[in-house]
Amino acid sequence: MRVSQVMTRNPVCCIPSDTAQVAALIMKRLDTGIVPVVNNESDRKPVGLVTDRDLCMAVIAIGEAASSQEPMDIPVEEYMTTSIVSCGPEDDVDRVLQLMKENQVRRLMVVDDHNVIQGVVSMTDLVQRSKIPEGKTREILEKICEPTGVPSKPRAAHARTQS
């Protein structure tokens, strides 16, 4: 089965200057835990991503201490995840599962040959829309959730420098 058969197509995206509130409202409206961040809306090349966890941990938990700005006014570029794990729409679902397992992530951006975002594929998409054997799903989830002892994702420079 191909990623294009299970992915969420044409995701709503943020740009780096959008605020935490913009990202949170997109998540609420679309019932999603991830918003891709693209350099601009015209070429839609990903530069990062924001998750509901990013909003909670980076903006709400440390936002007031890290900035004189209101937490919801902090631009996403200050706390977005900048290390993007991606796949192509024609990649096999097994390849996506392997990438999730190796990188300990639950979601991948789907980009075309020109690095333009086409969609997002999540563990939920794979479980609901493809036929993954139960044992394999459990093995992958265990690996994704395995503690590493290091921060889970590289963050933008502002968030990295906070103590």
C-alpha positions in Angstrom: 0.0 0.0 0.0 1.3 3.5 -0.9 1.4 6.5 1.4 -0.9 8.5 -1.0 -3.6 6.0 -0.1 -3.6 6.7 3.6 -2.2 10.2 4.1 -4.2 13.4 5.0 -3.9 15.5 1.8 -3.2 19.2 1.5 -2.8 20.0 5.1 -3.4 23.5 6.4 0.0 25.0 7.2 1.5 27.9 9.2 4.3 30.2 8.2 7.2 30.9 10.6 5.8 34.3 11.6 2.4 32.9 12.6 1.7 32.9 16.3 1.1 30.1 18.7 -2.6 31.1 18.7 -2.8 30.6 15.0 -1.3 27.1 15.2 -3.6 26.2 18.2 -6.7 27.4 16.3 -5.8 25.3 13.3 -5.4 22.3 15.5 -8.7 22.9 17.2 -10.6 23.5 14.0 -9.2 20.5 12.2 -8.9 18.2 15.2 -5.2 17.5 14.6 -2.1 17.4 16.7 0.3 18.7 14.1 0.6 21.7 11.8 3.3 21.8 9.2 5.3 25.1 8.9 6.1 26.2 5.3 8.4 29.0 4.2 5.5 30.6 2.4 2.0 29.7 1.2 2.9 30.0 -2.5 5.6 27.3 -2.7 4.7 25.3 0.4 8.2 24.0 1.2 8.3 22.7 4.8 10.8 24.3 7.2 9.4 22.8 10.4 6.3 21.6 12.2 4.4 22.4 15.3 2.7 19.8 17.5 0.2 20.1 20.3 3.0 19.1 22.6 5.2 21.9 21.3 2.5 24.4 22.1 2.1 23.0 25.6 5.7 22.4 26.5 7.5 25.3 24.8 4.9 28.0 24.7 2.7 27.5 27.7 5.1 25.8 30.2 8.1 28.1 29.6 6.7 30.8 27.4 6.2 33.5 30.0 9.6 32.9 31.5 11.4 32.9 28.1 9.9 36.0 26.7 8.3 39.3 27.5 5.6 38.4 25.0 2.3 36.8 25.9 2.7 33.0 25.3 0.1 32.9 22.6 1.8 35.7 20.6 5.1 33.9 20.3 5.9 33.1 16.6 6.0 29.4 15.7 9.5 29.9 14.4 10.7 30.2 18.0 9.5 26.8 19.1 8.8 24.7 16.0 10.5 21.4 15.4 13.1 22.0 12.7 14.2 18.4 12.1 11.7 17.1 9.6 11.3 13.4 8.8 9.5 13.0 5.5 8.5 10.5 2.9 7.1 10.6 -0.6 3.5 9.9 -1.7 4.6 6.8 -3.6 6.6 5.3 -0.7 5.3 2.1 0.7 3.6 2.0 4.1 6.3 -0.3 5.3 8.9 2.3 4.6 6.9 4.9 6.6 6.6 2.5 9.5 10.4 2.0 9.4 11.0 5.8 9.4 8.7 6.3 12.3 10.4 3.5 14.2 14.0 4.8 13.5 13.2 8.4 14.2 10.7 7.8 17.1 8.0 10.0 15.5 4.3 9.4 15.1 3.8 11.6 12.1 5.7 12.3 8.8 5.3 15.0 6.3 4.7 13.8 2.8 6.6 15.8 0.1 6.9 15.5 -3.6 10.2 15.5 -5.7 10.3 19.3 -5.4 10.0 19.2 -1.6 6.5 20.6 -1.7 4.2 19.4 1.0 1.5 17.0 -0.3 0.2 15.7 3.0 0.9 14.3 6.5 0.8 10.6 7.4 0.3 9.7 11.0 0.4 6.4 13.0 -3.4 6.9 13.3 -3.8 7.1 9.5 -1.8 3.9 9.1 -3.7 2.0 11.8 -7.1 3.1 10.5 -6.5 3.0 6.7 -4.0 0.2 6.1 -3.6 -3.4 7.2 -0.7 -3.5 9.6 -0.4 -6.7 11.6 -1.1 -6.1 15.3 2.4 -7.3 16.4 4.1 -4.9 14.0 2.0 -2.0 15.3 2.9 -2.8 18.9 6.6 -3.1 18.0 6.7 0.2 16.3 4.7 2.0 19.0 7.1 0.6 21.6 10.1 1.9 19.7 8.5 5.3 19.1 7.8 5.6 22.8 11.1 4.4 24.1 12.8 6.9 26.3 16.1 8.2 24.9 17.4 10.5 27.7 17.8 13.4 25.3 15.3 16.0 24.1 12.9 14.3 21.7 13.3 16.9 18.9 15.5 19.7 17.8 13.8 23.0 18.3 14.3 26.4 16.8 17.3 28.3 18.2 15.2 30.3 20.8 13.7 27.2 22.4 17.1 25.4 22.4 18.8 28.1 24.4 16.3 28.0 27.2 17.3 26.4 30.5 
